[in-house]
C-alpha cells in the first residue's frame, strides 16, 4: 500500500483537464444539447452555412462549433 498518494492539487503547474477531445468524451455520442443547438444555429447563420441537422451528437456539435468559431475568427 502506498502511504504517500500523489495529490495533483499540490502540483506547482497542474495539467488542465478542462479541454478534452470531443472524440474522447464519455457522453460524446449523446444527442447535442439545446444550448449547443442554439449556439450552432447562431454561428451557422453568421457564417452563411447550412443550419445544423437535428441528428448531431454532442461531440459532433462541439467540433462543428469549434470549426465555425475558427472560421469567424472567434476564440
GUPAKOL-82333 format. One record per residue (C-alpha): residue number from 1; residue in one letter; chain; y negated, z negated, x. Coordinates in Angstrom, 1 decimal, m for minus. Layout:
! residues N
@num = NUM&residu = A&chaine = A&north = Y&up = Z&east = X
...
***
This chain:
! residues 75
@num = 1&residu = X&chaine = A&north = 0.0&up = 0.0&east = 0.0
@num = 2&residu = X&chaine = A&north = m3.5&up = 0.9&east = 1.3
@num = 3&residu = X&chaine = A&north = m5.7&up = m2.2&east = 1.4
@num = 4&residu = X&chaine = A&north = m8.8&up = m0.1&east = 2.1
@num = 5&residu = X&chaine = A&north = m9.3&up = 2.6&east = m0.6
@num = 6&residu = X&chaine = A&north = m11.9&up = 5.2&east = 0.0
@num = 7&residu = X&chaine = A&north = m15.0&up = 4.9&east = m2.3
@num = 8&residu = X&chaine = A&north = m16.9&up = 8.2&east = m2.4
@num = 9&residu = X&chaine = A&north = m19.9&up = 6.5&east = m3.8
@num = 10&residu = X&chaine = A&north = m20.4&up = 4.9&east = m0.4
@num = 11&residu = X&chaine = A&north = m20.4&up = 8.2&east = 1.5
@num = 12&residu = X&chaine = A&north = m23.7&up = 9.0&east = 3.2
@num = 13&residu = X&chaine = A&north = m23.6&up = 12.6&east = 1.8
@num = 14&residu = X&chaine = A&north = m21.2&up = 12.7&east = m1.0
@num = 15&residu = X&chaine = A&north = m20.0&up = 16.1&east = m2.2
@num = 16&residu = X&chaine = A&north = m21.1&up = 17.4&east = m5.5
@num = 17&residu = X&chaine = A&north = m18.6&up = 17.7&east = m8.4
@num = 18&residu = X&chaine = A&north = m21.3&up = 18.8&east = m10.8
@num = 19&residu = X&chaine = A&north = m20.7&up = 22.5&east = m10.2
@num = 20&residu = X&chaine = A&north = m17.2&up = 23.8&east = m10.7
@num = 21&residu = X&chaine = A&north = m16.0&up = 27.4&east = m11.0
@num = 22&residu = X&chaine = A&north = m15.5&up = 28.1&east = m14.8
@num = 23&residu = X&chaine = A&north = m12.1&up = 29.6&east = m13.9
@num = 24&residu = X&chaine = A&north = m11.0&up = 26.1&east = m12.8
@num = 25&residu = X&chaine = A&north = m12.2&up = 24.3&east = m16.0
@num = 26&residu = X&chaine = A&north = m9.5&up = 22.4&east = m17.9
@num = 27&residu = X&chaine = A&north = m11.3&up = 23.4&east = m21.2
@num = 28&residu = X&chaine = A&north = m12.3&up = 26.9&east = m20.0
@num = 29&residu = X&chaine = A&north = m10.0&up = 28.6&east = m22.5
@num = 30&residu = X&chaine = A&north = m11.6&up = 26.7&east = m25.4
@num = 31&residu = X&chaine = A&north = m14.0&up = 28.7&east = m27.6
@num = 32&residu = X&chaine = A&north = m17.6&up = 28.8&east = m26.4
@num = 33&residu = X&chaine = A&north = m19.8&up = 26.0&east = m27.8
@num = 34&residu = X&chaine = A&north = m22.5&up = 26.5&east = m30.3
@num = 35&residu = X&chaine = A&north = m25.1&up = 25.8&east = m27.6
@num = 36&residu = X&chaine = A&north = m23.6&up = 28.4&east = m25.3
@num = 37&residu = X&chaine = A&north = m23.6&up = 31.0&east = m28.1
@num = 38&residu = X&chaine = A&north = m27.2&up = 30.3&east = m28.9
@num = 39&residu = X&chaine = A&north = m28.4&up = 30.4&east = m25.3
@num = 40&residu = X&chaine = A&north = m26.3&up = 33.5&east = m24.6
@num = 41&residu = X&chaine = A&north = m27.8&up = 35.3&east = m27.6
@num = 42&residu = X&chaine = A&north = m31.3&up = 34.5&east = m26.4
@num = 43&residu = X&chaine = A&north = m30.5&up = 35.7&east = m22.9
@num = 44&residu = X&chaine = A&north = m28.9&up = 38.9&east = m24.2
@num = 45&residu = X&chaine = A&north = m31.9&up = 39.6&east = m26.4
@num = 46&residu = X&chaine = A&north = m34.3&up = 39.1&east = m23.4
@num = 47&residu = X&chaine = A&north = m32.2&up = 41.2&east = m21.1
@num = 48&residu = X&chaine = A&north = m31.8&up = 44.0&east = m23.7
@num = 49&residu = X&chaine = A&north = m28.0&up = 43.7&east = m23.7
@num = 50&residu = X&chaine = A&north = m25.4&up = 43.6&east = m26.4
@num = 51&residu = X&chaine = A&north = m25.0&up = 40.2&east = m28.2
@num = 52&residu = X&chaine = A&north = m22.0&up = 38.1&east = m27.2
@num = 53&residu = X&chaine = A&north = m18.8&up = 38.5&east = m29.0
@num = 54&residu = X&chaine = A&north = m17.6&up = 35.6&east = m31.0
@num = 55&residu = X&chaine = A&north = m14.3&up = 35.5&east = m29.1
@num = 56&residu = X&chaine = A&north = m15.6&up = 34.4&east = m25.8
@num = 57&residu = X&chaine = A&north = m14.1&up = 31.3&east = m24.1
@num = 58&residu = X&chaine = A&north = m16.3&up = 28.5&east = m22.6
@num = 59&residu = X&chaine = A&north = m15.6&up = 29.9&east = m19.2
@num = 60&residu = X&chaine = A&north = m16.4&up = 33.5&east = m20.1
@num = 61&residu = X&chaine = A&north = m19.6&up = 32.4&east = m21.8
@num = 62&residu = X&chaine = A&north = m20.7&up = 30.4&east = m18.8
@num = 63&residu = X&chaine = A&north = m20.0&up = 33.3&east = m16.5
@num = 64&residu = X&chaine = A&north = m22.0&up = 35.7&east = m18.7
@num = 65&residu = X&chaine = A&north = m24.9&up = 33.2&east = m18.9
@num = 66&residu = X&chaine = A&north = m25.0&up = 32.9&east = m15.1
@num = 67&residu = X&chaine = A&north = m25.0&up = 36.7&east = m14.8
@num = 68&residu = X&chaine = A&north = m27.8&up = 37.1&east = m17.3
@num = 69&residu = X&chaine = A&north = m29.9&up = 34.4&east = m15.7
@num = 70&residu = X&chaine = A&north = m29.5&up = 36.1&east = m12.3
@num = 71&residu = X&chaine = A&north = m30.5&up = 39.4&east = m13.9
@num = 72&residu = X&chaine = A&north = m33.5&up = 37.8&east = m15.5
@num = 73&residu = X&chaine = A&north = m34.5&up = 36.1&east = m12.2
@num = 74&residu = X&chaine = A&north = m33.8&up = 32.6&east = m13.5
@num = 75&residu = X&chaine = A&north = m32.2&up = 29.7&east = m11.7
***
